[in-house]
Structures are given as structure tokens and as C-alpha cells.
Amino acid sequence: MARIKDVEKVKLFCGVLTASLDFIEDLCSDLEKEFSQIDIKTGPVNWDFTDYYKSQMGSDLKKFLFSFSDLITPDKLSNVKIKTNEIENKYSSNLPGVDRPVNLDPGYITLSSMVLASAKPFAHRIYLAGGIYAQVDYIFHSKSGVEFMPWTYPDYKTKAYLDFFLEMRERLKLDLKEK
């Protein structure tokens, strides 16, 4: 029988998709109050990979990625996604005529993978709790680099995003050594 070990902590991040940059500072402040100080960020990056969000969010979308300084245990991801949905709702009246001014997509990095949270079930997603699912989008290999999954979103395959996640992974290595 395998012995149960304590779970290793992970590094939390949040993707932020929006057509308006007017409230990004306030949104960052809300995210930091909830999760901890933002320590790595990228964006805004033009987000034109699909028209999926156009009817809800408008056009000329931009995406940011933020990681947070405090490590969490992976079992907290469902609570994080529920909280980011609440934060999204707070901003729902910020842009008249836009149903969804911001889309928040949290996830985490381990030394071996990148995991995203979702409220939508699908065959490759594992149920966590509270109506939230998780999917592995990257597998980090020590020798061959990064392996994308068949369902990995196109934006997460770009160099800018991959650089962000590799930097996060290096920071996680350091943080785990310090504990």
C-alpha cells in the first residue's frame, strides 16, 4: 500500500480577459485582497483567438495573466474559482451594454503541470467541488520542455503565455525550497 503524503503547495494564477482597461487597477486590488500580492504579470495581450466571447464581452479583447505570491494547496482551487466568479459579478455593471465586462480564469502551476479551473463539465475535466472542475493543460517535462494537451486553448500555447508560466514555475521552485 502506498503511504499518503502531504500535498505539495502550488502557485496560483488568474487569467483576466476584458475589453476595457479602465478598471484593471481596481480589479488587481480586489484579486490581491483575496489571494495575495501579484508577483508576476503579463499583458495586456491582444486576444483574437476566437469570437466565442464577442456577444458577451464585445470586441478588441485584451488578456492579462497574474500570479500570486502566496502558495496554496491544490484543493483550494474550487474555492478560488467560486471567488473569482463573485469578483466577476462585482464588475458586471461597469460597462453599459456589455453583459460580461471581465472573465476571470484561475488555475495553478505545479512543478509538473499547469491546471485550469472551469465551471463547465467536459470529458477531460475532473470534478472538484461546488460545481467546479479542473483540467491539466500543460505537462512540464524536465528534458523535452512543455507538452500541451489536445484541449489546451490556443492563447495558452503562445510564447508570451508559455514564458509567463515557465517564469511562474521557476518562482515556485524557489518558493518550495524556502519552506
C-alpha positions as CSV (number, residue, x, y, z in Angstrom):
1,M,0.0,0.0,0.0
2,A,1.2,3.5,-0.9
3,R,1.7,5.9,2.0
4,I,-0.3,9.0,1.9
5,K,2.0,12.1,1.9
6,D,1.3,15.8,2.5
7,V,0.4,17.5,-0.7
8,E,2.9,20.0,-2.1
9,K,1.8,23.6,-2.4
10,V,1.1,25.1,-5.8
11,K,1.4,28.6,-7.3
12,L,-1.9,30.3,-8.1
13,F,-2.6,32.4,-11.2
14,C,-5.5,34.2,-12.8
15,G,-6.2,35.0,-16.4
16,V,-8.1,38.2,-16.9
17,L,-10.0,38.8,-20.2
18,T,-11.6,42.2,-20.8
19,A,-12.4,44.8,-23.5
20,S,-11.9,47.6,-21.0
21,L,-8.7,48.6,-19.2
22,D,-10.5,51.2,-17.1
23,F,-10.9,49.1,-14.0
24,I,-7.8,46.9,-14.2
25,E,-6.2,48.6,-11.2
26,D,-9.3,48.1,-9.1
27,L,-9.6,44.5,-10.2
28,C,-5.9,43.8,-9.3
29,S,-6.5,45.3,-5.9
30,D,-9.6,43.0,-5.4
31,L,-7.6,40.0,-6.5
32,E,-4.7,40.9,-4.2
33,K,-7.0,41.3,-1.2
34,E,-8.5,37.9,-1.9
35,F,-5.4,35.8,-2.9
36,S,-2.2,37.7,-2.1
37,Q,0.2,40.1,-3.8
38,I,0.6,39.8,-7.6
39,D,4.2,38.9,-8.1
40,I,4.4,38.1,-11.9
41,K,2.2,39.6,-14.6
42,T,2.0,39.7,-18.4
43,G,-0.3,41.7,-20.6
44,P,-2.3,43.3,-21.9
45,V,-2.0,40.9,-24.9
46,N,-4.5,41.3,-27.8
47,W,-6.9,38.3,-27.6
48,D,-8.3,37.5,-31.0
49,F,-8.2,33.7,-31.0
50,T,-12.0,33.2,-31.3
51,D,-15.3,35.1,-31.4
52,Y,-16.7,33.0,-28.5
53,Y,-16.9,35.9,-26.1
54,K,-17.8,38.6,-28.6
55,S,-21.6,38.6,-27.8
56,Q,-21.0,38.8,-24.0
57,M,-17.9,40.9,-23.9
58,G,-17.6,42.9,-27.1
59,S,-14.6,43.0,-29.4
60,D,-11.0,44.2,-29.1
61,L,-10.4,41.9,-26.1
62,K,-7.2,42.0,-24.0
63,K,-5.8,39.4,-21.7
64,F,-3.6,39.6,-18.7
65,L,-2.1,36.8,-16.6
66,F,-1.3,37.4,-12.9
67,S,0.4,35.1,-10.4
68,F,0.2,35.5,-6.7
69,S,3.0,35.4,-4.1
70,D,1.3,33.0,-1.6
71,L,1.3,29.3,-2.4
72,I,-1.9,27.3,-1.8
73,T,-2.8,23.7,-1.6
74,P,-4.5,22.3,-4.8
75,D,-7.7,21.5,-3.0
76,K,-8.4,25.3,-2.7
77,L,-8.9,25.7,-6.5
78,S,-12.7,25.2,-6.4
79,N,-13.0,27.9,-3.7
80,V,-10.7,30.2,-5.8
81,K,-12.9,29.8,-8.9
82,I,-16.1,30.5,-6.9
83,K,-14.4,33.6,-5.5
84,T,-13.3,34.8,-9.0
85,N,-16.9,34.3,-10.2
86,E,-18.0,36.6,-7.4
87,I,-15.4,39.2,-8.4
88,E,-16.6,39.0,-12.0
89,N,-20.2,39.7,-10.8
90,K,-19.0,42.8,-8.9
91,Y,-17.8,44.3,-12.2
92,S,-20.8,43.2,-14.2
93,S,-22.3,46.8,-14.2
94,N,-19.0,48.5,-15.1
95,L,-19.6,48.7,-18.9
96,P,-23.1,49.6,-20.1
97,G,-24.3,47.4,-22.9
98,V,-21.7,44.7,-22.1
99,D,-23.1,41.6,-20.3
100,R,-19.7,40.4,-19.1
101,P,-17.0,43.1,-18.7
102,V,-14.4,40.7,-17.4
103,N,-13.7,36.9,-17.5
104,L,-11.5,35.5,-14.7
105,D,-9.9,32.1,-15.2
106,P,-7.9,30.9,-12.2
107,G,-5.5,28.0,-12.1
108,Y,-2.3,26.8,-10.7
109,I,1.2,25.6,-11.5
110,T,2.9,22.6,-10.0
111,L,6.4,21.5,-10.9
112,S,4.9,19.0,-13.3
113,S,1.8,20.7,-14.7
114,M,-0.5,23.7,-15.3
115,V,-4.1,23.3,-14.2
116,L,-7.1,25.5,-15.1
117,A,-10.4,25.7,-13.2
118,S,-13.8,25.7,-15.0
119,A,-17.4,25.8,-14.1
120,K,-18.2,23.7,-17.3
121,P,-18.1,19.9,-17.2
122,F,-16.4,18.0,-20.1
123,A,-14.9,14.6,-20.6
124,H,-11.4,15.7,-19.8
125,R,-12.3,17.7,-16.7
126,I,-12.3,16.3,-13.1
127,Y,-15.0,17.4,-10.7
128,L,-13.6,19.2,-7.6
129,A,-16.4,20.7,-5.5
130,G,-19.1,23.4,-5.6
131,G,-19.7,23.0,-9.3
132,I,-16.1,23.5,-10.3
133,Y,-13.9,21.3,-12.4
134,A,-10.2,21.1,-13.2
135,Q,-8.2,20.3,-16.3
136,V,-4.5,19.8,-16.9
137,D,-3.4,22.0,-19.8
138,Y,0.4,21.6,-19.7
139,I,2.7,18.9,-18.6
140,F,6.3,20.0,-17.8
141,H,9.0,17.6,-18.8
142,S,12.5,18.1,-17.4
143,K,14.2,17.2,-20.7
144,S,11.8,17.8,-23.5
145,G,10.0,21.0,-22.3
146,V,6.3,21.5,-22.3
147,E,3.6,19.2,-23.6
148,F,0.2,20.8,-24.5
149,M,-2.9,18.8,-24.1
150,P,-5.3,18.4,-27.1
151,W,-7.8,20.8,-25.3
152,T,-5.3,23.5,-24.4
153,Y,-6.6,26.8,-25.6
154,P,-4.7,28.5,-28.4
155,D,-3.7,31.5,-26.4
156,Y,-2.1,29.3,-23.7
157,K,0.2,27.9,-26.5
158,T,1.7,31.3,-27.4
159,K,5.2,32.2,-26.4
160,A,4.1,35.1,-24.2
161,Y,1.9,32.8,-22.1
162,L,4.4,30.0,-22.0
163,D,7.1,32.4,-20.9
164,F,4.8,33.6,-18.1
165,F,4.2,30.0,-16.9
166,L,7.8,29.0,-17.1
167,E,8.7,32.0,-15.0
168,M,6.0,31.0,-12.5
169,R,7.4,27.5,-12.4
170,E,10.9,28.8,-11.6
171,R,9.5,31.0,-8.9
172,L,7.6,28.0,-7.5
173,K,10.8,26.0,-7.4
174,L,12.4,28.7,-5.3
175,D,9.4,29.1,-3.0
176,L,9.3,25.4,-2.3
177,K,13.0,25.3,-1.5
178,E,12.5,28.1,1.1
179,K,9.8,26.3,3.1
